[in-house]
């Protein structure tokens, strides 16, 4: 597993470890072969995953990764996604957070961007 400043990233298919803390599945689609009550998924947050259109456009083509990151950050700036990001920041502020995905290539996945955005912002205060 890897991560950014206290926010870890991993594959949803990997067994949870004691250092994982809260595991959050950040995929738009439910992973194949997993039951909805699978203990490897603590919480499912499709609202912070890339849109289906962006995911299809990127298609894990390495030359598109930088543009994918830019477009994904733009999607995460939308109000619905921003609220979900704030919730992830709150979780990360009180304990370990592991963002998980079904993607095989973590270093070229959306979790790289998401982990950085969660870790690089101050925790939002309660209104």
LUMVO-766065 format. One record per residue: x, y, z of N, C-alpha, C, O, CB in turn; residue in three letters; residue number from 1. Coordinates in steps of 0.1 Angstrom, whole numbers, plus 2048, in hexadecimal, padded with zeros to 3 digits. Glycine has a CB too. Example, Ala and Ser with C-alpha at 12.3 -4.5 7.8 and 13.67 -1.06 7.14 Angstrom:
BEGIN
  n.u  n.v  n.w  ca.u  ca.v  ca.w  c.u  c.v  c.w  o.u  o.v  o.w  cb.u  cb.v  cb.w   aa    i
  884  7C7  84E   87B   7D3   84E  884  7DF  84E  88E  7DF  855   871   7D3   85A  ALA    1
  880  7EA  847   889   7F5   847  881  800  84F  886  80B  850   88D   7FA   839  SER    2
% end
This chain:
BEGIN
  n.u  n.v  n.w  ca.u  ca.v  ca.w  c.u  c.v  c.w  o.u  o.v  o.w  cb.u  cb.v  cb.w   aa    i
  808  7F4  800   800   800   800  809  80C  800  814  80C  805   7F7   800   80C  UNK    1
  803  817  7FA   80A   824   7FA  801  82E  7FE  7F5  82B  802   810   827   7EC  UNK    2
  805  83B  7FE   7FC   845   802  803  853  803  80E  854  7FF   7F5   842   80F  UNK    3
  7FB  85C  808   800   86A   809  7FD  86F  817  7F1  86F  81B   7FA   873   7FE  UNK    4
  807  873  81F   805   879   82C  7F9  874  834  7F0  87B  837   803   888   82A  UNK    5
  7FA  867  837   7F0   861   840  7E4  85B  839  7DC  855  83F   7EB   86B   84A  UNK    6
  7E2  85E  82C   7D7   858   825  7DD  84D  81C  7E6  850  813   7D0   863   81C  UNK    7
  7D9  841  81F   7DF   835   817  7D6  832  80C  7CA  835  80B   7E0   829   821  UNK    8
  7DC  82B  802   7D4   826   7F6  7D7  817  7F5  7E2  813  7F8   7D7   82E   7E9  UNK    9
  7CD  810  7F0   7CF   802   7EE  7C4  7FC  7E5  7BB  803  7E0   7CF   7FA   7FB  UNK   10
  7C5  7EF  7E3   7BB   7E8   7DB  7B1  7E2  7E4  7B4  7DD  7EF   7C2   7DC   7D3  UNK   11
  7A4  7E3  7E0   799   7DE   7E8  79A  7CF  7EA  795  7CA  7F4   78C   7E2   7E1  UNK   12
  7A0  7C8  7E1   7A1   7BA   7E2  7AC  7B5  7ED  7AC  7A9  7F0   7A5   7B4   7D5  UNK   13
  7B4  7BE  7F1   7BE   7BB   7FB  7B8  7BA  809  7AE  7C1  80C   7CA   7C5   7FB  UNK   14
  7BD  7B1  811   7B8   7B0   81F  7BB  7BC  827  7C6  7C1  826   7BD   7A3   826  UNK   15
  7B2  7C1  82F   7B5   7CD   838  7BF  7CA  842  7C0  7BF  847   7A8   7D2   83E  UNK   16
  7C8  7D4  845   7D2   7D3   84F  7CE  7DC  85B  7C5  7E4  85A   7E0   7D6   84A  UNK   17
  7D4  7DA  866   7D1   7E2   872  7D4  7F1  870  7CE  7F9  877   7D8   7DD   87E  UNK   18
  7DD  7F4  867   7E1   802   865  7D8  809  85B  7D9  815  859   7EF   802   860  UNK   19
  7CE  801  855   7C6   807   84B  7BC  811  850  7B8  81B  849   7BE   7FC   844  UNK   20
  7B7  80F  85C   7AD   818   862  7A0  816  859  79C  80B  856   7B1   827   861  UNK   21
  799  821  856   78D   821   84E  791  81F  840  799  826  83A   785   82E   850  UNK   22
  78B  815  83A   78D   812   82C  781  817  824  776  814  827   78F   802   829  UNK   23
  784  81F  81A   77A   826   812  77C  822  803  786  825  7FD   77A   835   813  UNK   24
  772  81B  7FD   772   818   7EF  76E  824  7E7  763  829  7E9   768   80C   7EC  UNK   25
  777  829  7DF   775   835   7D7  774  831  7C8  77B  837  7C0   780   83F   7D9  UNK   26
  76B  828  7C5   768   824   7B7  75A  827  7B4  751  826  7BD   76C   816   7B5  UNK   27
  757  82B  7A8   749   82E   7A3  741  821  7A2  735  820  7A6   749   835   796  UNK   28
  748  816  79E   741   809   79D  745  7FF  7A8  751  800  7AD   744   802   78F  UNK   29
  73C  7F7  7AD   73F   7ED   7B7  749  7E3  7B1  746  7DE  7A6   732   7E6   7BD  UNK   30
  753  7DF  7B8   75D   7D5   7B3  757  7C7  7B0  74F  7C3  7B8   769   7D4   7BC  UNK   31
  75C  7C1  7A6   757   7B4   7A2  75C  7AA  7AD  767  7AB  7B2   75D   7B0   794  UNK   32
  753  7A1  7B0   757   796   7B9  756  799  7C8  758  790  7D0   764   791   7B6  UNK   33
  752  7A5  7CB   750   7A9   7D9  741  7AA  7DD  739  7B0  7D6   757   7B6   7DC  UNK   34
  73E  7A4  7E8   730   7A6   7EE  72F  7B4  7F4  73A  7BA  7F7   72D   79B   7F9  UNK   35
  723  7B9  7F5   721   7C6   7FA  725  7C7  809  728  7D2  80E   713   7CA   7F9  UNK   36
  726  7BC  810   72A   7BC   81E  738  7B8  820  73C  7B4  82B   720   7B4   826  UNK   37
  740  7B8  816   74E   7B4   817  756  7BC  821  755  7C9  820   755   7B4   809  UNK   38
  75D  7B6  82A   764   7BE   834  770  7C6  82F  776  7CE  836   769   7B5   83F  UNK   39
  774  7C3  823   77F   7CB   81D  77B  7D9  818  783  7E2  815   785   7C4   811  UNK   40
  76D  7DC  819   768   7E9   816  761  7EE  822  758  7E9  827   75E   7E8   80A  UNK   41
  767  7F9  828   761   7FF   833  755  808  82F  74A  808  835   76B   807   83B  UNK   42
  757  810  825   74D   819   820  750  81B  811  75B  81B  80C   74E   827   828  UNK   43
  745  81D  80A   745   81F   7FB  742  82D  7F8  737  832  7FC   73C   815   7F4  UNK   44
  74B  834  7F1   749   842   7EE  74A  844  7DF  754  849  7DA   752   84C   7F5  UNK   45
  740  840  7D7   741   842   7C8  741  851  7C5  745  855  7B9   735   83C   7C2  UNK   46
  73D  85A  7CE   73C   868   7CB  74A  86F  7CA  74B  87B  7C6   734   86F   7D5  UNK   47
  755  868  7CE   762   86E   7CC  76A  866  7C1  776  869  7BF   76A   86D   7D9  UNK   48
  763  85E  7BA   76A   856   7AF  768  85E  7A2  760  867  7A1   763   848   7AD  UNK   49
  771  85C  799   770   863   78C  763  85F  785  75E  854  787   77C   85F   783  UNK   50
  75E  869  77D   752   866   776  754  85A  76C  75F  857  769   74D   872   76E  UNK   51
  749  854  768   74A   849   75F  751  84E  752  759  847  74C   73D   843   75C  UNK   52
  74D  85A  74D   752   85F   741  761  861  742  769  85E  739   74B   86D   73E  UNK   53
  766  867  74D   774   869   74F  77C  85C  750  787  85A  74A   777   872   75B  UNK   54
  776  853  757   77C   846   759  77E  83F  74B  789  839  748   774   83D   762  UNK   55
  773  83F  743   774   839   736  77E  840  72D  786  83A  725   766   839   72F  UNK   56
  77F  84E  72D   788   855   725  796  852  729  79F  84F  721   786   864   727  UNK   57
  799  851  736   7A7   84E   73B  7AB  840  737  7B6  83E  731   7A8   850   74A  UNK   58
  7A3  837  73A   7A6   829   737  7B4  824  73A  7B9  81B  734   7A4   827   728  UNK   59
  7BA  82A  745   7C7   827   74A  7D2  827  73F  7DC  820  73F   7C7   819   750  UNK   60
  7D0  831  736   7DB   833   72B  7E5  83D  732  7E1  848  736   7D4   83A   71E  UNK   61
  7F1  838  734   7FB   840   73B  7FD  84E  736  7FF  857  73E   808   839   73B  UNK   62
  7FC  850  729   7FE   85E   724  7F3  867  728  7F5  873  726   7FF   85D   715  UNK   63
  7E8  862  72C   7DC   86B   730  7DC  86E  73F  7D3  875  743   7D0   864   72C  UNK   64
  7E5  868  747   7E4   869   755  7E4  877  75A  7DC  87B  763   7EF   861   75C  UNK   65
  7ED  880  756   7EE   88E   75A  7E1  895  757  7DB  89C  760   7F9   895   754  UNK   66
  7DB  893  74B   7CF   89A   748  7C3  894  750  7BA  89B  754   7CC   898   739  UNK   67
  7C4  887  752   7BA   880   75B  7BA  886  769  7AF  889  76E   7BC   871   75C  UNK   68
  7C5  888  76E   7C6   88E   77C  7C0  89C  77C  7B9  8A0  785   7D5   88F   780  UNK   69
  7C3  8A4  772   7BE   8B2   771  7AE  8B1  770  7A8  8B9  777   7C3   8B9   765  UNK   70
  7A9  8A9  768   79B   8A8   766  794  8A2  773  789  8A7  776   797   89F   75A  UNK   71
  79A  899  779   795   893   785  794  89D  791  78B  89E  798   79D   887   78A  UNK   72
  79F  8A5  792   79F   8B0   79C  794  8BA  799  78D  8BE  7A3   7AC   8B7   79C  UNK   73
  791  8BD  78D   786   8C5   789  779  8BF  78D  770  8C6  793   786   8C8   77A  UNK   74
  777  8B2  78B   76B   8AC   790  769  8AC  79F  75E  8AE  7A4   76A   89D   78B  UNK   75
  774  8AA  7A6   774   8AB   7B5  771  8B8  7BA  76E  8BA  7C6   781   8A5   7BA  UNK   76
  772  8C3  7B2   76F   8D0   7B7  760  8D3  7B6  75B  8DD  7BB   776   8DA   7AE  UNK   77
  758  8CA  7B1   749   8CC   7B0  744  8CB  7BF  74A  8C3  7C7   743   8C1   7A7  UNK   78
  739  8D2  7C2   734   8D2   7CF  731  8C4  7D6  734  8C2  7E2   727   8DA   7D0  UNK   79
  72B  8BB  7CE   728   8AE   7D4  735  8A6  7D8  736  8A1  7E3   720   8A5   7CA  UNK   80
  73F  8A7  7CF   74C   8A0   7D2  753  8A7  7DD  75A  8A1  7E5   754   89F   7C5  UNK   81
  753  8B4  7DD   75A   8BC   7E7  755  8B9  7F5  75D  8B8  7FE   758   8CB   7E5  UNK   82
  748  8B7  7F6   742   8B3   803  747  8A5  807  74A  8A3  813   733   8B3   803  UNK   83
  748  89C  7FE   74D   88F   801  75C  88F  804  760  888  80D   74B   885   7F5  UNK   84
  763  898  7FE   772   899   801  773  89E  80F  77C  89A  816   778   8A3   7F7  UNK   85
  76B  8A8  813   76B   8AD   821  769  8A2  82B  770  8A2  835   761   8B8   822  UNK   86
  760  899  828   75D   88E   831  769  885  832  76D  880  83D   751   886   82C  UNK   87
  770  882  827   77C   87A   827  787  881  82F  78F  87A  836   781   877   819  UNK   88
  788  88E  82E   792   895   836  78F  894  845  798  893  84D   792   8A4   832  UNK   89
  782  895  849   77F   893   857  783  885  85C  788  884  867   770   895   859  UNK   90
  780  87B  854   784   86D   857  793  86C  859  798  867  863   77F   863   84D  UNK   91
  79B  872  850   7A9   871   850  7AF  879  85C  7BA  876  861   7AF   877   843  UNK   92
  7A8  883  861   7AC   88B   86C  7AB  884  879  7B3  887  882   7A4   898   86D  UNK   93
  7A3  87A  87A   7A1   873   887  7A8  865  887  7A8  85F  892   792   872   88A  UNK   94
  7AC  860  87C   7B3   853   87C  7B7  850  86E  7B5  857  864   7A9   849   881  UNK   95
  7BD  844  86D   7C2   840   860  7B6  83E  856  7AB  83A  859   7C9   832   861  UNK   96
  7B9  842  849   7B0   840   83E  7B7  839  833  7C2  83D  82F   7AB   84E   83A  UNK   97
  7B1  82F  82E   7B6   828   822  7AC  828  817  7A0  823  818   7BA   819   825  UNK   98
  7AF  82F  80C   7A7   82F   800  7AA  823  7F8  7B5  820  7F5   7A9   83D   7F8  UNK   99
  79F  81C  7F4   7A1   810   7EC  79A  810  7DF  790  817  7DD   79D   803   7F4  UNK  100
  79F  808  7D5   799   808   7C8  79B  7FA  7C2  7A3  7F2  7C8   79F   812   7BE  UNK  101
  793  7F6  7B8   795   7E9   7B2  7A0  7EA  7A7  7A5  7E0  7A2   788   7E5   7AB  UNK  102
  7A5  7F6  7A4   7AF   7F8   79A  7BC  7F0  79E  7C0  7F0  7A9   7B2   806   798  UNK  103
  7C2  7EA  794   7CF   7E3   796  7DB  7EC  797  7E4  7E8  79E   7D1   7D9   78B  UNK  104
  7DA  7F7  791   7E6   800   790  7E4  80C  798  7DF  817  794   7E9   804   781  UNK  105
  7E7  80B  7A5   7E4   816   7AF  7EB  823  7AB  7E6  82E  7AD   7E8   812   7BD  UNK  106
  7F8  822  7A7   800   82D   7A4  7FA  836  798  7FE  841  796   80E   82A   7A1  UNK  107
  7F2  830  790   7EC   837   785  7DD  837  786  7D5  838  77C   7EF   830   777  UNK  108
  7D8  837  793   7C9   837   795  7C5  845  79B  7CD  84D  79E   7C5   82C   79E  UNK  109
  7B8  846  79C   7B3   853   7A1  7B6  854  7B0  7B5  85F  7B5   7A4   853   79F  UNK  110
  7BA  849  7B7   7BD   84A   7C5  7C9  853  7C8  7CA  859  7D3   7BF   83D   7CB  UNK  111
  7D2  854  7BE   7DE   85D   7C0  7D9  86B  7C2  7DE  872  7CB   7E7   85C   7B3  UNK  112
  7D0  86F  7B9   7CA   87D   7BA  7C2  87F  7C6  7C3  889  7CE   7C2   880   7AD  UNK  113
  7B9  875  7C9   7B0   876   7D4  7B7  877  7E2  7B4  87F  7EA   7A6   86B   7D4  UNK  114
  7C1  86E  7E3   7C9   86E   7F0  7D0  87B  7F2  7D0  880  7FD   7D3   862   7F0  UNK  115
  7D6  881  7E7   7DD   88D   7E9  7D3  899  7ED  7D6  8A1  7F5   7E4   891   7DC  UNK  116
  7C7  899  7E7   7BD   8A3   7EA  7B8  8A2  7F8  7B6  8AC  7FF   7B2   8A3   7E0  UNK  117
  7B6  896  7FD   7B2   893   80B  7BD  898  814  7BA  89E  81E   7AE   885   80D  UNK  118
  7C9  894  812   7D4   896   81B  7D9  8A4  81B  7DE  8A9  825   7E0   88D   818  UNK  119
  7D8  8AB  810   7DE   8B8   80E  7D6  8C4  813  7DA  8D0  812   7E2   8BB   800  UNK  120
  7CA  8C1  818   7C1   8CC   81C  7BF  8CB  82B  7C0  8C1  831   7B4   8CC   815  UNK  121
  7BD  8D7  832   7BA   8D7   840  7AC  8D1  842  7A4  8D2  839   7BA   8E6   845  UNK  122
  7AA  8CB  84D   79E   8C5   850  793  8D0  851  795  8D9  858   79E   8BC   85D  UNK  123
  788  8CE  84A   77D   8D8   84B  777  8D9  859  777  8CE  860   772   8D5   841  UNK  124
  773  8E4  85D   76D   8E6   86A  75E  8E4  86A  758  8E6  85F   771   8F4   870  UNK  125
  758  8E0  875   74A   8DF   875  743  8ED  874  748  8F6  87A   745   8D7   882  UNK  126
  738  8EE  86D   731   8FA   86C  729  8FD  878  722  907  879   729   8FA   85F  UNK  127
% end
